[in-house]
């Protein structure tokens, strides 16, 4: 499974919207969308943040 697929599945399991996750991480909703679609990847320090919220 790819990073984006994992992020999507974890976010959905946490019943969190892209907007809500983006707000908590201080990034744009478009960034979350790009990460989930494999168009880009978060910086390494953001990975730790993602795991705090999901």
N, C-alpha and C positions, 0 to 999 in steps of 0.2 A: 504494500500500500504506500502511496506517495504522501509526502508531507501535507499537501493541500487537501487530500482526501481525509487524512487523519484529523486535520484541523476542522474541516467541515463536520465530520462525524462527532467529534468531541464537543464542538460548539452546539450542535443540534441536541446531543444527549444532555447538555447543560441547560437546554431550553433558552438559549441566548441568541439574539439577533446579531447580525454583522454590525449593526449600528451600536448596539449596547457594548459589544466586545471592543469595538473601535474607541468608544468613549472612555472605557475603563483603561485602555492602553495608551490613550492620547495619540491616536493615529486616525486616519480617515477611514470611512467605511469602504472606500475604493481600495485602500491598501489591503484590508481583510479579504475583499473579493479577489484581488490579484493573487494573494497568497493561496487562497483556496483553489483558484483556477490554474495555478502553476505558472503564472505570468511573471511573478517575482517572488522573492523570499524575504522574510524578516531578518533584521540584523540579529546576531547571536544573542545579544542581551535581551532582545524582545522575546526570544524563545522561552526564557525563564519566566518572563512576565505572563506569557500565554498560559503556561501551566499553573500559575497562581489563580487565574480567573476561570479556568475550565476544569 
